Amino acid sequence: MKHRYTAKIIFEDGESLLNSANDVEELIVWLNNQAESSFGQSNSNIIDNQTQQVIKNFQYNLPE
């Protein structure tokens, strides 16, 4: 069964990770955990697989 949403996170070194789920909140938690463990900057988004539209964008920067 195909998931409704896909999350993609891109780190400052160019590495990227993907995760899919039917729950947006689950993907937001996953994105936050990945960003915090990377110790760097990252950009991410969540895409609705049915419409191919980005429904959430995030940017994580190191805390000062």
N, C-alpha and C positions, 0 to 999 in steps of 0.2 A: 504494500500500500504506500502510495506516495504521500509525503508530508505536505502540509499546506504552506509552510514558511521555510525559508532558508536564510541562515545568518552567515555572513562572511566578515572576517576580521583580517585586516592587512596591517602588519607591523612595519616599523620604520626601516627594517632591514630587507623588506620586500617579501618576507614569508607571509603566507596567508593560510587561514584555516576556515573550513566550512562545517556547519552543523545544521541539521534539519529537524523540525518538530511541528506539531500541530498547535502548540501553545506559544504565543509571542512572549509572555512573561518568562517562560522557561528559557527561551533564547536570550532574553535580556540578561538574565542571571548568568548564563554561560558566557556571554560577551564580556560582562563585567569581571568575571573571574579570570578569563583569559587576559584581559587588558591589565589587570592588577598584577598578575604573575609575570608579565613580560618585562616589567621595569623599564618601559620605554613608551614612546608615543605609538598610537594606533588609530586607525579609522575603521569603522564598521557600519554595516547596514543590515536590515532585515527586509527580505523581498517576499512578496506574496507570489507563490509559484503559479497561481491561476492567472493573474493579471500581469505578472512580471514587473509590477510597480514596487518601488522602494517605499516601505511604510514607516521606517524608522532609520535615522542616521545618528551615529555617535562618533565623537572624537574624544580620545583619552590622552591627556597630557600628564607628565610626571608632576606630582605635587611638589610645591616649592618648600 
